Amino acid sequence: MKVVLWFLMMFMPLMANASSVNEEQLFHRLDSYIAQRSKFTQRKEAKLLRLKKQLYMTSDKRNQLRLYNQIYREYYTYRYDSAMTYAKKGYELAVQLQDDYFINLNKINRAAVLSTGGFYSQAEDLMLAMDVEKMSPKLL
């Protein structure tokens, strides 16, 4: 949610110059989004609850990996610590299953969370430790 607001604040002046919408209309639109914050939060929480229910109802480890990643993506712009928790859980399960694709994906996810949180050197260390020769082209 914070990322969305930051994005709107940073690019509103550019959008105002690029279109015929005036600044007052843009601020009104932003105010309406802020007023709907609780609605957006409820939607996000409902989606997370649904994904977590799916996660705990499945015994298929490959499906659990996919769900860990979906939950991580939902949390990424919403809650830093929860995003990191699900990236770590996904990594641990991927290591257990020896799934190179999800091992690398979760390393990338963890590095993204660290860099978003300002831990640039730790994120860089994670990325530099990855073997790009063995990495899936999709992840590159």
C-alpha positions, 0 to 999 in steps of 0.5 A: 500500500505504501508503495502505491502511495509513494508511486502516486506521489512521485509520478502525479506531477508527471501525469499532470503534465502529460494529460489534461487532468489538472492538479486539483483533480489528481489530488482529489483522486489521491484523497479518494484512494486514501479514503478507501484504504480500509477497503483495499486492506480488507481485500488484501487480507482476504486474499492472503487468508485464502492463500494461507488456507490453500497452503495449509490444506495441501500436502503436495510440496510442489503446490506449497512452493507455489503458494509460498511464492504467491503469499510472498508476492502479496506481502512484498509491497504490504508487509516487509517482515511477512514477505521475508518470512514466506521467502524463507519458508519457500527457500527452506522447502525448496532446499528440502525438495532440491528444487533449483528453480524455487531455491533461486527464486526464493533467494531473489525474493529474499534479496528483493525484500532486503534491498527494499528494507535498505539492507543493500549489502546483504541483498548484494551478497545473496545475489552474488552468491548465486550461480547464474550458469545453472539458473533458469533463463526465466529467473535471469 
